[in-house]
Amino acid sequence: MSLFNIFTVAGSAMTAQNQRLNVVASNLANADSAVSSNGQPYKAKQVVFESTHLGGQLGGANANSASSGVRVSSVIEDQSPLKMVHDPSHPMANKEGFVAMPNVNVVEEMVDMISASRSYQNNVEMMNTAKTLLLKTLTIGQ
Amino acid sequence: MIDKLDSTFRFYQDAANLRAHRQQLIASNIANADTPQYKARDIDFNTALQGALTGGGPAVTLATSASSHIAPAAGVSGGAPLLYRSAVQGSVDGNTVDMDVERSQFADNAIHYEANLTFISNQIRMMQSVLQG
């Protein structure tokens, strides 16, 4: 029954978007962390999505072959340069009085947050529709 | 008599199966709206239904590796050919999912599926009233 697969597909997408939201929260929370757990300034992290095949492996002939969910394939670190802030009184300041601050772009993170939230909502609505259709299917012949 | 009953319901059954399949395809598209390089896919419902009713569509045959293997009498119909949706506005990451298109198609397909179920129910009720007199 292919309608049941919608729950798997939407569920995987919700997990992935949830993880993305988690990474955004981590980035925003650490936007001013001059030192992270490894002693270096915190670096912004991004999730990389990848589609996963759930159904059979028969290619286009199989009815389930096109159903693909999402998973987070990796979490990468943003390689853009760190922000150098002039603050001689800071304990982490170098000889010239500059402090390396995280390369988190707060505006980008907010946009990412809204995008993740919208995608999550889309998937919830998709699940609701699938549920309605399945319940309606159960009433055939009544 | 029984085969007539079967052929009465067959159209709606095939249509419902295809609608459920298409619903799942669009669900995959919406789920992968943020996946880089993902290409949105869909079936042409009209062609798919014609194929399902006439037994057309891409045939799936059994692979035979020895001459003594018995080839199947008729290939099993493999359903509808999967197509790629042409992107209205391309995106930088190679993703072709347009959320407006997918959402409207998802809702459209859901309504058609529900209508189909209503038709089946009516058909069953009609048959029951014929049988019970």
HADDOCK unambig.tbl for C-alpha pairs under 7 A between the chains (distance, minus, plus):
assign (segid A and resid 2 and name CA) (segid B and resid 20 and name CA) 6.02 0.50 0.50
assign (segid A and resid 2 and name CA) (segid B and resid 21 and name CA) 5.82 0.50 0.50
assign (segid A and resid 2 and name CA) (segid B and resid 24 and name CA) 6.43 0.50 0.50
assign (segid A and resid 3 and name CA) (segid B and resid 20 and name CA) 5.69 0.50 0.50
assign (segid A and resid 3 and name CA) (segid B and resid 24 and name CA) 6.26 0.50 0.50
assign (segid A and resid 5 and name CA) (segid B and resid 24 and name CA) 6.79 0.50 0.50
assign (segid A and resid 6 and name CA) (segid B and resid 24 and name CA) 5.58 0.50 0.50
assign (segid A and resid 6 and name CA) (segid B and resid 27 and name CA) 6.13 0.50 0.50
assign (segid A and resid 9 and name CA) (segid B and resid 27 and name CA) 6.97 0.50 0.50
assign (segid A and resid 9 and name CA) (segid B and resid 28 and name CA) 6.18 0.50 0.50
assign (segid A and resid 9 and name CA) (segid B and resid 31 and name CA) 6.59 0.50 0.50
assign (segid A and resid 10 and name CA) (segid B and resid 31 and name CA) 5.85 0.50 0.50
assign (segid A and resid 13 and name CA) (segid B and resid 31 and name CA) 5.17 0.50 0.50
assign (segid A and resid 49 and name CA) (segid B and resid 35 and name CA) 5.07 0.50 0.50
assign (segid A and resid 49 and name CA) (segid B and resid 36 and name CA) 6.89 0.50 0.50
assign (segid A and resid 50 and name CA) (segid B and resid 35 and name CA) 5.76 0.50 0.50
assign (segid A and resid 51 and name CA) (segid B and resid 32 and name CA) 6.71 0.50 0.50
assign (segid A and resid 51 and name CA) (segid B and resid 35 and name CA) 6.66 0.50 0.50
assign (segid A and resid 60 and name CA) (segid B and resid 81 and name CA) 6.56 0.50 0.50
assign (segid A and resid 60 and name CA) (segid B and resid 82 and name CA) 6.27 0.50 0.50
assign (segid A and resid 61 and name CA) (segid B and resid 58 and name CA) 6.80 0.50 0.50
assign (segid A and resid 61 and name CA) (segid B and resid 60 and name CA) 6.87 0.50 0.50
assign (segid A and resid 61 and name CA) (segid B and resid 78 and name CA) 4.99 0.50 0.50
assign (segid A and resid 61 and name CA) (segid B and resid 79 and name CA) 6.73 0.50 0.50
assign (segid A and resid 62 and name CA) (segid B and resid 78 and name CA) 6.45 0.50 0.50
assign (segid A and resid 63 and name CA) (segid B and resid 79 and name CA) 6.80 0.50 0.50
assign (segid A and resid 66 and name CA) (segid B and resid 25 and name CA) 6.51 0.50 0.50
assign (segid A and resid 67 and name CA) (segid B and resid 24 and name CA) 6.61 0.50 0.50
assign (segid A and resid 67 and name CA) (segid B and resid 25 and name CA) 5.97 0.50 0.50
assign (segid A and resid 67 and name CA) (segid B and resid 28 and name CA) 5.68 0.50 0.50
assign (segid A and resid 68 and name CA) (segid B and resid 28 and name CA) 5.45 0.50 0.50
assign (segid A and resid 69 and name CA) (segid B and resid 28 and name CA) 6.23 0.50 0.50
assign (segid A and resid 69 and name CA) (segid B and resid 31 and name CA) 6.51 0.50 0.50
assign (segid A and resid 69 and name CA) (segid B and resid 32 and name CA) 6.97 0.50 0.50
assign (segid A and resid 70 and name CA) (segid B and resid 31 and name CA) 6.76 0.50 0.50
assign (segid A and resid 70 and name CA) (segid B and resid 32 and name CA) 6.20 0.50 0.50
assign (segid A and resid 123 and name CA) (segid B and resid 31 and name CA) 6.63 0.50 0.50
assign (segid A and resid 126 and name CA) (segid B and resid 27 and name CA) 6.98 0.50 0.50
assign (segid A and resid 133 and name CA) (segid B and resid 114 and name CA) 6.77 0.50 0.50
assign (segid A and resid 137 and name CA) (segid B and resid 117 and name CA) 6.63 0.50 0.50
assign (segid A and resid 140 and name CA) (segid B and resid 117 and name CA) 6.65 0.50 0.50
assign (segid A and resid 140 and name CA) (segid B and resid 121 and name CA) 5.32 0.50 0.50
assign (segid A and resid 141 and name CA) (segid B and resid 121 and name CA) 4.94 0.50 0.50
assign (segid A and resid 141 and name CA) (segid B and resid 124 and name CA) 5.94 0.50 0.50
assign (segid A and resid 141 and name CA) (segid B and resid 125 and name CA) 6.90 0.50 0.50
